[in-house]
């Protein structure tokens, strides 16, 4: 993928809020940035999860992770952290 949605500055604000730190039991932080890029791709395109491009990973795994993060309130925290950066 040649074009990412997130800038490095935005990612720096989001990264500490993501699940998968060593203190987060049973969670992996592997490819958190790519995962958030996948969620943003879905939001931007309005496509169904099944149409997620394969370079983001298997759509069902991405959706399952999205569901977990939503239940944990992660996206609300991320939104609050970056809302001052709205263009």
PyMOL Python script that loads the backbone (N, CA, C, O; Angstrom):
from pymol import cmd

cmd.read_pdbstr("""\
ATOM      1  N   UNK A   1       0.849  -1.160   0.000  1.00  0.00           N
ATOM      2  CA  UNK A   1       0.000   0.000   0.000  1.00  0.00           C
ATOM      3  C   UNK A   1       0.900   1.231   0.000  1.00  0.00           C
ATOM      4  O   UNK A   1       1.746   1.385   0.881  1.00  0.00           O
ATOM      5  N   UNK A   2       0.724   2.084  -0.963  1.00  0.00           N
ATOM      6  CA  UNK A   2       1.573   3.252  -1.114  1.00  0.00           C
ATOM      7  C   UNK A   2       1.140   4.434  -0.252  1.00  0.00           C
ATOM      8  O   UNK A   2       1.975   5.250   0.139  1.00  0.00           O
ATOM      9  N   UNK A   3      -0.110   4.531   0.039  1.00  0.00           N
ATOM     10  CA  UNK A   3      -0.624   5.717   0.715  1.00  0.00           C
ATOM     11  C   UNK A   3      -1.296   5.335   2.027  1.00  0.00           C
ATOM     12  O   UNK A   3      -2.264   4.574   2.056  1.00  0.00           O
ATOM     13  N   UNK A   4      -0.770   5.871   3.084  1.00  0.00           N
ATOM     14  CA  UNK A   4      -1.382   5.653   4.386  1.00  0.00           C
ATOM     15  C   UNK A   4      -2.243   6.851   4.747  1.00  0.00           C
ATOM     16  O   UNK A   4      -2.039   7.950   4.231  1.00  0.00           O
ATOM     17  N   UNK A   5      -3.173   6.644   5.604  1.00  0.00           N
ATOM     18  CA  UNK A   5      -4.077   7.700   6.029  1.00  0.00           C
ATOM     19  C   UNK A   5      -3.483   8.465   7.211  1.00  0.00           C
ATOM     20  O   UNK A   5      -3.606   9.687   7.290  1.00  0.00           O
ATOM     21  N   UNK A   6      -2.853   7.757   8.108  1.00  0.00           N
ATOM     22  CA  UNK A   6      -2.327   8.369   9.325  1.00  0.00           C
ATOM     23  C   UNK A   6      -0.973   9.029   9.097  1.00  0.00           C
ATOM     24  O   UNK A   6      -0.108   8.483   8.413  1.00  0.00           O
ATOM     25  N   UNK A   7      -0.805  10.204   9.678  1.00  0.00           N
ATOM     26  CA  UNK A   7       0.518  10.819   9.695  1.00  0.00           C
ATOM     27  C   UNK A   7       1.277  10.246  10.895  1.00  0.00           C
ATOM     28  O   UNK A   7       0.677   9.657  11.794  1.00  0.00           O
ATOM     29  N   UNK A   8       2.583  10.423  10.899  1.00  0.00           N
ATOM     30  CA  UNK A   8       3.372   9.955  12.035  1.00  0.00           C
ATOM     31  C   UNK A   8       2.977  10.696  13.316  1.00  0.00           C
ATOM     32  O   UNK A   8       2.985  10.110  14.399  1.00  0.00           O
ATOM     33  N   UNK A   9       2.636  11.965  13.196  1.00  0.00           N
ATOM     34  CA  UNK A   9       2.222  12.744  14.371  1.00  0.00           C
ATOM     35  C   UNK A   9       0.907  12.213  14.949  1.00  0.00           C
ATOM     36  O   UNK A   9       0.757  12.114  16.167  1.00  0.00           O
ATOM     37  N   UNK A  10      -0.036  11.875  14.079  1.00  0.00           N
ATOM     38  CA  UNK A  10      -1.304  11.305  14.554  1.00  0.00           C
ATOM     39  C   UNK A  10      -1.061   9.954  15.216  1.00  0.00           C
ATOM     40  O   UNK A  10      -1.616   9.667  16.276  1.00  0.00           O
ATOM     41  N   UNK A  11      -0.235   9.131  14.591  1.00  0.00           N
ATOM     42  CA  UNK A  11       0.049   7.815  15.137  1.00  0.00           C
ATOM     43  C   UNK A  11       0.712   7.928  16.513  1.00  0.00           C
ATOM     44  O   UNK A  11       0.424   7.131  17.406  1.00  0.00           O
ATOM     45  N   UNK A  12       1.589   8.906  16.687  1.00  0.00           N
ATOM     46  CA  UNK A  12       2.262   9.090  17.972  1.00  0.00           C
ATOM     47  C   UNK A  12       1.255   9.352  19.094  1.00  0.00           C
ATOM     48  O   UNK A  12       1.484   8.948  20.234  1.00  0.00           O
ATOM     49  N   UNK A  13       0.149  10.023  18.783  1.00  0.00           N
ATOM     50  CA  UNK A  13      -0.893  10.258  19.785  1.00  0.00           C
ATOM     51  C   UNK A  13      -1.731   9.010  20.039  1.00  0.00           C
ATOM     52  O   UNK A  13      -2.206   8.797  21.154  1.00  0.00           O
ATOM     53  N   UNK A  14      -1.912   8.192  19.020  1.00  0.00           N
ATOM     54  CA  UNK A  14      -2.769   7.012  19.122  1.00  0.00           C
ATOM     55  C   UNK A  14      -2.074   5.810  19.750  1.00  0.00           C
ATOM     56  O   UNK A  14      -2.683   5.061  20.514  1.00  0.00           O
ATOM     57  N   UNK A  15      -0.825   5.634  19.429  1.00  0.00           N
ATOM     58  CA  UNK A  15      -0.116   4.408  19.812  1.00  0.00           C
ATOM     59  C   UNK A  15      -0.213   4.069  21.295  1.00  0.00           C
ATOM     60  O   UNK A  15      -0.468   2.910  21.624  1.00  0.00           O
ATOM     61  N   UNK A  16      -0.023   5.025  22.209  1.00  0.00           N
ATOM     62  CA  UNK A  16      -0.106   4.673  23.634  1.00  0.00           C
ATOM     63  C   UNK A  16      -1.498   4.206  24.079  1.00  0.00           C
ATOM     64  O   UNK A  16      -1.629   3.569  25.124  1.00  0.00           O
ATOM     65  N   UNK A  17      -2.523   4.515  23.302  1.00  0.00           N
ATOM     66  CA  UNK A  17      -3.897   4.156  23.662  1.00  0.00           C
ATOM     67  C   UNK A  17      -4.310   2.786  23.135  1.00  0.00           C
ATOM     68  O   UNK A  17      -5.352   2.254  23.518  1.00  0.00           O
ATOM     69  N   UNK A  18      -3.498   2.225  22.267  1.00  0.00           N
ATOM     70  CA  UNK A  18      -3.829   0.949  21.626  1.00  0.00           C
ATOM     71  C   UNK A  18      -3.652  -0.223  22.579  1.00  0.00           C
ATOM     72  O   UNK A  18      -2.828  -0.187  23.492  1.00  0.00           O
ATOM     73  N   UNK A  19      -4.435  -1.249  22.347  1.00  0.00           N
ATOM     74  CA  UNK A  19      -4.285  -2.485  23.110  1.00  0.00           C
ATOM     75  C   UNK A  19      -3.080  -3.249  22.574  1.00  0.00           C
ATOM     76  O   UNK A  19      -2.709  -3.107  21.409  1.00  0.00           O
ATOM     77  N   UNK A  20      -2.478  -4.055  23.430  1.00  0.00           N
ATOM     78  CA  UNK A  20      -1.371  -4.893  23.003  1.00  0.00           C
ATOM     79  C   UNK A  20      -0.061  -4.588  23.709  1.00  0.00           C
ATOM     80  O   UNK A  20       0.984  -5.132  23.355  1.00  0.00           O
ATOM     81  N   UNK A  21      -0.119  -3.712  24.712  1.00  0.00           N
ATOM     82  CA  UNK A  21       1.078  -3.455  25.498  1.00  0.00           C
ATOM     83  C   UNK A  21       1.362  -4.691  26.358  1.00  0.00           C
ATOM     84  O   UNK A  21       0.488  -5.539  26.541  1.00  0.00           O
ATOM     85  N   UNK A  22       2.556  -4.785  26.871  1.00  0.00           N
ATOM     86  CA  UNK A  22       2.924  -5.941  27.693  1.00  0.00           C
ATOM     87  C   UNK A  22       1.992  -6.110  28.889  1.00  0.00           C
ATOM     88  O   UNK A  22       1.810  -7.224  29.380  1.00  0.00           O
ATOM     89  N   UNK A  23       1.407  -5.023  29.355  1.00  0.00           N
ATOM     90  CA  UNK A  23       0.504  -5.087  30.506  1.00  0.00           C
ATOM     91  C   UNK A  23      -0.921  -5.480  30.118  1.00  0.00           C
ATOM     92  O   UNK A  23      -1.759  -5.708  30.991  1.00  0.00           O
ATOM     93  N   UNK A  24      -1.204  -5.560  28.815  1.00  0.00           N
ATOM     94  CA  UNK A  24      -2.541  -5.939  28.341  1.00  0.00           C
ATOM     95  C   UNK A  24      -2.599  -7.453  28.173  1.00  0.00           C
ATOM     96  O   UNK A  24      -2.184  -7.991  27.146  1.00  0.00           O
ATOM     97  N   UNK A  25      -3.100  -8.110  29.156  1.00  0.00           N
ATOM     98  CA  UNK A  25      -3.137  -9.572  29.182  1.00  0.00           C
ATOM     99  C   UNK A  25      -3.886 -10.157  27.977  1.00  0.00           C
ATOM    100  O   UNK A  25      -5.000  -9.742  27.657  1.00  0.00           O
ATOM    101  N   UNK A  26      -3.248 -11.124  27.325  1.00  0.00           N
ATOM    102  CA  UNK A  26      -3.887 -11.864  26.246  1.00  0.00           C
ATOM    103  C   UNK A  26      -4.054 -11.091  24.950  1.00  0.00           C
ATOM    104  O   UNK A  26      -4.813 -11.513  24.078  1.00  0.00           O
ATOM    105  N   UNK A  27      -3.368  -9.980  24.808  1.00  0.00           N
ATOM    106  CA  UNK A  27      -3.529  -9.166  23.597  1.00  0.00           C
ATOM    107  C   UNK A  27      -2.178  -8.972  22.927  1.00  0.00           C
ATOM    108  O   UNK A  27      -1.136  -8.924  23.580  1.00  0.00           O
ATOM    109  N   UNK A  28      -2.228  -8.863  21.618  1.00  0.00           N
ATOM    110  CA  UNK A  28      -1.029  -8.609  20.836  1.00  0.00           C
ATOM    111  C   UNK A  28      -1.112  -7.218  20.243  1.00  0.00           C
ATOM    112  O   UNK A  28      -2.169  -6.808  19.762  1.00  0.00           O
ATOM    113  N   UNK A  29      -0.015  -6.493  20.273  1.00  0.00           N
ATOM    114  CA  UNK A  29       0.033  -5.177  19.659  1.00  0.00           C
ATOM    115  C   UNK A  29       0.606  -5.230  18.258  1.00  0.00           C
ATOM    116  O   UNK A  29       0.950  -4.203  17.672  1.00  0.00           O
ATOM    117  N   UNK A  30       0.705  -6.431  17.730  1.00  0.00           N
ATOM    118  CA  UNK A  30       1.304  -6.601  16.411  1.00  0.00           C
ATOM    119  C   UNK A  30       0.508  -5.820  15.363  1.00  0.00           C
ATOM    120  O   UNK A  30      -0.707  -5.971  15.243  1.00  0.00           O
ATOM    121  N   UNK A  31       1.216  -4.992  14.618  1.00  0.00           N
ATOM    122  CA  UNK A  31       0.633  -4.246  13.498  1.00  0.00           C
ATOM    123  C   UNK A  31      -0.559  -3.376  13.891  1.00  0.00           C
ATOM    124  O   UNK A  31      -1.532  -3.290  13.141  1.00  0.00           O
ATOM    125  N   UNK A  32      -0.497  -2.742  15.038  1.00  0.00           N
ATOM    126  CA  UNK A  32      -1.603  -1.872  15.452  1.00  0.00           C
ATOM    127  C   UNK A  32      -1.845  -0.741  14.455  1.00  0.00           C
ATOM    128  O   UNK A  32      -2.991  -0.386  14.181  1.00  0.00           O
ATOM    129  N   UNK A  33      -0.769  -0.179  13.917  1.00  0.00           N
ATOM    130  CA  UNK A  33      -0.954   0.922  12.967  1.00  0.00           C
ATOM    131  C   UNK A  33      -1.666   0.431  11.709  1.00  0.00           C
ATOM    132  O   UNK A  33      -2.582   1.091  11.218  1.00  0.00           O
ATOM    133  N   UNK A  34      -1.254  -0.710  11.191  1.00  0.00           N
ATOM    134  CA  UNK A  34      -1.907  -1.259  10.005  1.00  0.00           C
ATOM    135  C   UNK A  34      -3.369  -1.585  10.305  1.00  0.00           C
ATOM    136  O   UNK A  34      -4.241  -1.377   9.461  1.00  0.00           O
ATOM    137  N   UNK A  35      -3.632  -2.092  11.497  1.00  0.00           N
ATOM    138  CA  UNK A  35      -5.007  -2.382  11.900  1.00  0.00           C
ATOM    139  C   UNK A  35      -5.861  -1.113  11.901  1.00  0.00           C
ATOM    140  O   UNK A  35      -6.976  -1.119  11.378  1.00  0.00           O
ATOM    141  N   UNK A  36      -5.356  -0.040  12.475  1.00  0.00           N
ATOM    142  CA  UNK A  36      -6.118   1.212  12.490  1.00  0.00           C
ATOM    143  C   UNK A  36      -6.287   1.745  11.071  1.00  0.00           C
ATOM    144  O   UNK A  36      -7.337   2.294  10.738  1.00  0.00           O
ATOM    145  N   UNK A  37      -5.274   1.590  10.244  1.00  0.00           N
ATOM    146  CA  UNK A  37      -5.406   1.978   8.834  1.00  0.00           C
ATOM    147  C   UNK A  37      -6.547   1.190   8.172  1.00  0.00           C
ATOM    148  O   UNK A  37      -7.294   1.739   7.362  1.00  0.00           O
ATOM    149  N   UNK A  38      -6.675  -0.081   8.517  1.00  0.00           N
ATOM    150  CA  UNK A  38      -7.752  -0.906   7.954  1.00  0.00           C
ATOM    151  C   UNK A  38      -9.118  -0.382   8.388  1.00  0.00           C
ATOM    152  O   UNK A  38     -10.039  -0.288   7.576  1.00  0.00           O
ATOM    153  N   UNK A  39      -9.246  -0.045   9.655  1.00  0.00           N
ATOM    154  CA  UNK A  39     -10.516   0.494  10.161  1.00  0.00           C
ATOM    155  C   UNK A  39     -10.834   1.818   9.469  1.00  0.00           C
ATOM    156  O   UNK A  39     -11.982   2.072   9.107  1.00  0.00           O
ATOM    157  N   UNK A  40      -9.828   2.650   9.289  1.00  0.00           N
ATOM    158  CA  UNK A  40     -10.042   3.923   8.596  1.00  0.00           C
ATOM    159  C   UNK A  40     -10.409   3.705   7.131  1.00  0.00           C
ATOM    160  O   UNK A  40     -11.192   4.470   6.569  1.00  0.00           O
ATOM    161  N   UNK A  41      -9.853   2.673   6.512  1.00  0.00           N
ATOM    162  CA  UNK A  41     -10.204   2.352   5.121  1.00  0.00           C
ATOM    163  C   UNK A  41     -11.687   2.001   5.034  1.00  0.00           C
ATOM    164  O   UNK A  41     -12.387   2.466   4.135  1.00  0.00           O
ATOM    165  N   UNK A  42     -12.161   1.180   5.970  1.00  0.00           N
ATOM    166  CA  UNK A  42     -13.580   0.812   5.998  1.00  0.00           C
ATOM    167  C   UNK A  42     -14.440   2.066   6.178  1.00  0.00           C
ATOM    168  O   UNK A  42     -15.437   2.246   5.478  1.00  0.00           O
ATOM    169  N   UNK A  43     -14.052   2.927   7.115  1.00  0.00           N
ATOM    170  CA  UNK A  43     -14.828   4.147   7.376  1.00  0.00           C
ATOM    171  C   UNK A  43     -14.819   5.082   6.166  1.00  0.00           C
ATOM    172  O   UNK A  43     -15.840   5.679   5.827  1.00  0.00           O
ATOM    173  N   UNK A  44     -13.670   5.201   5.525  1.00  0.00           N
ATOM    174  CA  UNK A  44     -13.543   6.128   4.397  1.00  0.00           C
ATOM    175  C   UNK A  44     -14.300   5.652   3.174  1.00  0.00           C
ATOM    176  O   UNK A  44     -14.923   6.454   2.479  1.00  0.00           O
ATOM    177  N   UNK A  45     -14.253   4.350   2.903  1.00  0.00           N
ATOM    178  CA  UNK A  45     -14.862   3.822   1.680  1.00  0.00           C
ATOM    179  C   UNK A  45     -16.317   3.416   1.865  1.00  0.00           C
ATOM    180  O   UNK A  45     -17.080   3.381   0.899  1.00  0.00           O
ATOM    181  N   UNK A  46     -16.706   3.109   3.100  1.00  0.00           N
ATOM    182  CA  UNK A  46     -18.059   2.616   3.335  1.00  0.00           C
ATOM    183  C   UNK A  46     -18.253   1.186   2.858  1.00  0.00           C
ATOM    184  O   UNK A  46     -19.383   0.708   2.754  1.00  0.00           O
ATOM    185  N   UNK A  47     -17.162   0.512   2.571  1.00  0.00           N
ATOM    186  CA  UNK A  47     -17.224  -0.865   2.075  1.00  0.00           C
ATOM    187  C   UNK A  47     -17.552  -1.839   3.196  1.00  0.00           C
ATOM    188  O   UNK A  47     -17.289  -1.550   4.364  1.00  0.00           O
ATOM    189  N   UNK A  48     -18.123  -2.983   2.855  1.00  0.00           N
ATOM    190  CA  UNK A  48     -18.334  -4.016   3.872  1.00  0.00           C
ATOM    191  C   UNK A  48     -16.992  -4.633   4.266  1.00  0.00           C
ATOM    192  O   UNK A  48     -16.026  -4.583   3.505  1.00  0.00           O
ATOM    193  N   UNK A  49     -16.947  -5.206   5.448  1.00  0.00           N
ATOM    194  CA  UNK A  49     -15.706  -5.805   5.941  1.00  0.00           C
ATOM    195  C   UNK A  49     -15.150  -6.848   4.978  1.00  0.00           C
ATOM    196  O   UNK A  49     -13.933  -6.952   4.821  1.00  0.00           O
ATOM    197  N   UNK A  50     -16.004  -7.604   4.345  1.00  0.00           N
ATOM    198  CA  UNK A  50     -15.548  -8.653   3.427  1.00  0.00           C
ATOM    199  C   UNK A  50     -14.759  -8.108   2.246  1.00  0.00           C
ATOM    200  O   UNK A  50     -14.022  -8.855   1.603  1.00  0.00           O
ATOM    201  N   UNK A  51     -14.899  -6.819   1.949  1.00  0.00           N
ATOM    202  CA  UNK A  51     -14.176  -6.201   0.840  1.00  0.00           C
ATOM    203  C   UNK A  51     -12.850  -5.575   1.257  1.00  0.00           C
ATOM    204  O   UNK A  51     -12.184  -4.935   0.444  1.00  0.00           O
ATOM    205  N   UNK A  52     -12.469  -5.754   2.502  1.00  0.00           N
ATOM    206  CA  UNK A  52     -11.207  -5.201   2.981  1.00  0.00           C
ATOM    207  C   UNK A  52     -10.049  -5.788   2.175  1.00  0.00           C
ATOM    208  O   UNK A  52      -9.948  -7.009   2.061  1.00  0.00           O
ATOM    209  N   UNK A  53      -9.174  -4.954   1.613  1.00  0.00           N
ATOM    210  CA  UNK A  53      -8.034  -5.476   0.846  1.00  0.00           C
ATOM    211  C   UNK A  53      -7.170  -6.410   1.696  1.00  0.00           C
ATOM    212  O   UNK A  53      -6.996  -6.191   2.895  1.00  0.00           O
ATOM    213  N   UNK A  54      -6.644  -7.429   1.072  1.00  0.00           N
ATOM    214  CA  UNK A  54      -5.907  -8.467   1.795  1.00  0.00           C
ATOM    215  C   UNK A  54      -4.637  -7.960   2.461  1.00  0.00           C
ATOM    216  O   UNK A  54      -4.168  -8.577   3.418  1.00  0.00           O
ATOM    217  N   UNK A  55      -4.066  -6.860   1.990  1.00  0.00           N
ATOM    218  CA  UNK A  55      -2.838  -6.376   2.638  1.00  0.00           C
ATOM    219  C   UNK A  55      -3.085  -5.884   4.058  1.00  0.00           C
ATOM    220  O   UNK A  55      -2.136  -5.677   4.814  1.00  0.00           O
ATOM    221  N   UNK A  56      -4.348  -5.694   4.429  1.00  0.00           N
ATOM    222  CA  UNK A  56      -4.679  -5.337   5.808  1.00  0.00           C
ATOM    223  C   UNK A  56      -4.819  -6.570   6.693  1.00  0.00           C
ATOM    224  O   UNK A  56      -4.881  -6.444   7.916  1.00  0.00           O
ATOM    225  N   UNK A  57      -4.868  -7.736   6.109  1.00  0.00           N
ATOM    226  CA  UNK A  57      -5.085  -8.967   6.853  1.00  0.00           C
ATOM    227  C   UNK A  57      -6.441  -9.557   6.501  1.00  0.00           C
ATOM    228  O   UNK A  57      -7.200  -8.975   5.726  1.00  0.00           O
ATOM    229  N   UNK A  58      -6.736 -10.701   7.069  1.00  0.00           N
ATOM    230  CA  UNK A  58      -8.017 -11.351   6.801  1.00  0.00           C
ATOM    231  C   UNK A  58      -9.132 -10.508   7.412  1.00  0.00           C
ATOM    232  O   UNK A  58      -9.054 -10.118   8.577  1.00  0.00           O
ATOM    233  N   UNK A  59     -10.162 -10.230   6.630  1.00  0.00           N
ATOM    234  CA  UNK A  59     -11.222  -9.314   7.059  1.00  0.00           C
ATOM    235  C   UNK A  59     -11.864  -9.740   8.368  1.00  0.00           C
ATOM    236  O   UNK A  59     -12.189  -8.891   9.198  1.00  0.00           O
ATOM    237  N   UNK A  60     -12.052 -11.039   8.569  1.00  0.00           N
ATOM    238  CA  UNK A  60     -12.729 -11.506   9.773  1.00  0.00           C
ATOM    239  C   UNK A  60     -11.878 -11.259  11.021  1.00  0.00           C
ATOM    240  O   UNK A  60     -12.404 -10.919  12.080  1.00  0.00           O
ATOM    241  N   UNK A  61     -10.572 -11.433  10.888  1.00  0.00           N
ATOM    242  CA  UNK A  61      -9.674 -11.158  12.015  1.00  0.00           C
ATOM    243  C   UNK A  61      -9.659  -9.670  12.345  1.00  0.00           C
ATOM    244  O   UNK A  61      -9.674  -9.285  13.513  1.00  0.00           O
ATOM    245  N   UNK A  62      -9.629  -8.841  11.308  1.00  0.00           N
ATOM    246  CA  UNK A  62      -9.634  -7.392  11.514  1.00  0.00           C
ATOM    247  C   UNK A  62     -10.952  -6.967  12.161  1.00  0.00           C
ATOM    248  O   UNK A  62     -10.960  -6.158  13.088  1.00  0.00           O
ATOM    249  N   UNK A  63     -12.057  -7.510  11.672  1.00  0.00           N
ATOM    250  CA  UNK A  63     -13.358  -7.166  12.248  1.00  0.00           C
ATOM    251  C   UNK A  63     -13.454  -7.607  13.711  1.00  0.00           C
ATOM    252  O   UNK A  63     -13.960  -6.866  14.553  1.00  0.00           O
ATOM    253  N   UNK A  64     -12.973  -8.800  14.008  1.00  0.00           N
ATOM    254  CA  UNK A  64     -13.023  -9.314  15.376  1.00  0.00           C
ATOM    255  C   UNK A  64     -12.220  -8.409  16.314  1.00  0.00           C
ATOM    256  O   UNK A  64     -12.661  -8.100  17.421  1.00  0.00           O
ATOM    257  N   UNK A  65     -11.054  -7.996  15.862  1.00  0.00           N
ATOM    258  CA  UNK A  65     -10.223  -7.092  16.648  1.00  0.00           C
ATOM    259  C   UNK A  65     -10.922  -5.738  16.811  1.00  0.00           C
ATOM    260  O   UNK A  65     -10.909  -5.154  17.895  1.00  0.00           O
ATOM    261  N   UNK A  66     -11.524  -5.249  15.741  1.00  0.00           N
ATOM    262  CA  UNK A  66     -12.285  -3.996  15.792  1.00  0.00           C
ATOM    263  C   UNK A  66     -13.389  -4.086  16.852  1.00  0.00           C
ATOM    264  O   UNK A  66     -13.584  -3.156  17.635  1.00  0.00           O
ATOM    265  N   UNK A  67     -14.093  -5.188  16.870  1.00  0.00           N
ATOM    266  CA  UNK A  67     -15.169  -5.389  17.834  1.00  0.00           C
ATOM    267  C   UNK A  67     -14.631  -5.355  19.265  1.00  0.00           C
ATOM    268  O   UNK A  67     -15.229  -4.730  20.141  1.00  0.00           O
ATOM    269  N   UNK A  68     -13.506  -6.025  19.499  1.00  0.00           N
ATOM    270  CA  UNK A  68     -12.888  -6.033  20.832  1.00  0.00           C
ATOM    271  C   UNK A  68     -12.486  -4.623  21.264  1.00  0.00           C
ATOM    272  O   UNK A  68     -12.736  -4.214  22.398  1.00  0.00           O
ATOM    273  N   UNK A  69     -11.865  -3.894  20.352  1.00  0.00           N
ATOM    274  CA  UNK A  69     -11.407  -2.539  20.672  1.00  0.00           C
ATOM    275  C   UNK A  69     -12.590  -1.612  20.920  1.00  0.00           C
ATOM    276  O   UNK A  69     -12.526  -0.740  21.786  1.00  0.00           O
ATOM    277  N   UNK A  70     -13.659  -1.794  20.171  1.00  0.00           N
ATOM    278  CA  UNK A  70     -14.849  -0.967  20.359  1.00  0.00           C
ATOM    279  C   UNK A  70     -15.438  -1.206  21.745  1.00  0.00           C
ATOM    280  O   UNK A  70     -15.776  -0.257  22.453  1.00  0.00           O
ATOM    281  N   UNK A  71     -15.558  -2.469  22.128  1.00  0.00           N
ATOM    282  CA  UNK A  71     -16.098  -2.809  23.451  1.00  0.00           C
ATOM    283  C   UNK A  71     -15.224  -2.265  24.577  1.00  0.00           C
ATOM    284  O   UNK A  71     -15.725  -1.918  25.647  1.00  0.00           O
ATOM    285  N   UNK A  72     -13.906  -2.194  24.330  1.00  0.00           N
ATOM    286  CA  UNK A  72     -12.970  -1.708  25.341  1.00  0.00           C
ATOM    287  C   UNK A  72     -12.873  -0.177  25.366  1.00  0.00           C
ATOM    288  O   UNK A  72     -12.176   0.388  26.209  1.00  0.00           O
ATOM    289  N   UNK A  73     -13.565   0.486  24.451  1.00  0.00           N
ATOM    290  CA  UNK A  73     -13.564   1.946  24.425  1.00  0.00           C
ATOM    291  C   UNK A  73     -12.319   2.575  23.825  1.00  0.00           C
ATOM    292  O   UNK A  73     -12.087   3.772  23.995  1.00  0.00           O
ATOM    293  N   UNK A  74     -11.522   1.790  23.131  1.00  0.00           N
ATOM    294  CA  UNK A  74     -10.261   2.295  22.580  1.00  0.00           C
ATOM    295  C   UNK A  74     -10.498   3.372  21.527  1.00  0.00           C
ATOM    296  O   UNK A  74      -9.811   4.393  21.526  1.00  0.00           O
ATOM    297  N   UNK A  75     -11.452   3.161  20.640  1.00  0.00           N
ATOM    298  CA  UNK A  75     -11.670   4.137  19.575  1.00  0.00           C
ATOM    299  C   UNK A  75     -12.191   5.462  20.117  1.00  0.00           C
ATOM    300  O   UNK A  75     -11.889   6.515  19.555  1.00  0.00           O
ATOM    301  N   UNK A  76     -12.955   5.431  21.182  1.00  0.00           N
ATOM    302  CA  UNK A  76     -13.408   6.674  21.814  1.00  0.00           C
ATOM    303  C   UNK A  76     -12.208   7.446  22.350  1.00  0.00           C
ATOM    304  O   UNK A  76     -12.128   8.663  22.183  1.00  0.00           O
ATOM    305  N   UNK A  77     -11.276   6.746  22.994  1.00  0.00           N
ATOM    306  CA  UNK A  77     -10.075   7.398  23.527  1.00  0.00           C
ATOM    307  C   UNK A  77      -9.218   7.963  22.405  1.00  0.00           C
ATOM    308  O   UNK A  77      -8.690   9.069  22.514  1.00  0.00           O
ATOM    309  N   UNK A  78      -9.084   7.195  21.323  1.00  0.00           N
ATOM    310  CA  UNK A  78      -8.298   7.665  20.177  1.00  0.00           C
ATOM    311  C   UNK A  78      -8.952   8.901  19.569  1.00  0.00           C
ATOM    312  O   UNK A  78      -8.271   9.878  19.259  1.00  0.00           O
ATOM    313  N   UNK A  79     -10.261   8.860  19.398  1.00  0.00           N
ATOM    314  CA  UNK A  79     -10.976  10.007  18.837  1.00  0.00           C
ATOM    315  C   UNK A  79     -10.740  11.257  19.680  1.00  0.00           C
ATOM    316  O   UNK A  79     -10.485  12.335  19.143  1.00  0.00           O
ATOM    317  N   UNK A  80     -10.825  11.111  20.985  1.00  0.00           N
ATOM    318  CA  UNK A  80     -10.608  12.250  21.871  1.00  0.00           C
ATOM    319  C   UNK A  80      -9.179  12.774  21.764  1.00  0.00           C
ATOM    320  O   UNK A  80      -8.952  13.982  21.826  1.00  0.00           O
ATOM    321  N   UNK A  81      -8.218  11.868  21.605  1.00  0.00           N
ATOM    322  CA  UNK A  81      -6.812  12.270  21.525  1.00  0.00           C
ATOM    323  C   UNK A  81      -6.492  13.038  20.252  1.00  0.00           C
ATOM    324  O   UNK A  81      -5.658  13.943  20.266  1.00  0.00           O
ATOM    325  N   UNK A  82      -7.139  12.690  19.164  1.00  0.00           N
ATOM    326  CA  UNK A  82      -6.804  13.331  17.883  1.00  0.00           C
ATOM    327  C   UNK A  82      -7.842  14.361  17.444  1.00  0.00           C
ATOM    328  O   UNK A  82      -7.667  14.993  16.402  1.00  0.00           O
ATOM    329  N   UNK A  83      -8.904  14.543  18.199  1.00  0.00           N
ATOM    330  CA  UNK A  83      -9.975  15.445  17.756  1.00  0.00           C
ATOM    331  C   UNK A  83      -9.505  16.889  17.612  1.00  0.00           C
ATOM    332  O   UNK A  83     -10.090  17.647  16.838  1.00  0.00           O
ATOM    333  N   UNK A  84      -8.483  17.277  18.325  1.00  0.00           N
ATOM    334  CA  UNK A  84      -7.944  18.631  18.184  1.00  0.00           C
ATOM    335  C   UNK A  84      -7.232  18.829  16.852  1.00  0.00           C
ATOM    336  O   UNK A  84      -6.983  19.962  16.439  1.00  0.00           O
ATOM    337  N   UNK A  85      -6.901  17.718  16.174  1.00  0.00           N
ATOM    338  CA  UNK A  85      -6.172  17.784  14.912  1.00  0.00           C
ATOM    339  C   UNK A  85      -7.077  17.807  13.698  1.00  0.00           C
ATOM    340  O   UNK A  85      -6.587  17.756  12.570  1.00  0.00           O
ATOM    341  N   UNK A  86      -8.370  17.883  13.893  1.00  0.00           N
ATOM    342  CA  UNK A  86      -9.298  17.814  12.759  1.00  0.00           C
ATOM    343  C   UNK A  86      -8.983  18.895  11.738  1.00  0.00           C
ATOM    344  O   UNK A  86      -8.730  20.051  12.079  1.00  0.00           O
ATOM    345  N   UNK A  87      -9.008  18.483  10.476  1.00  0.00           N
ATOM    346  CA  UNK A  87      -8.717  19.428   9.387  1.00  0.00           C
ATOM    347  C   UNK A  87      -9.997  20.017   8.873  1.00  0.00           C
ATOM    348  O   UNK A  87      -9.974  20.836   7.954  1.00  0.00           O
TER     349      UNK A  87
END
""", "prot")
cmd.dss("prot")
cmd.show_as("cartoon", "prot")
cmd.util.cbc("prot")
cmd.orient("prot")
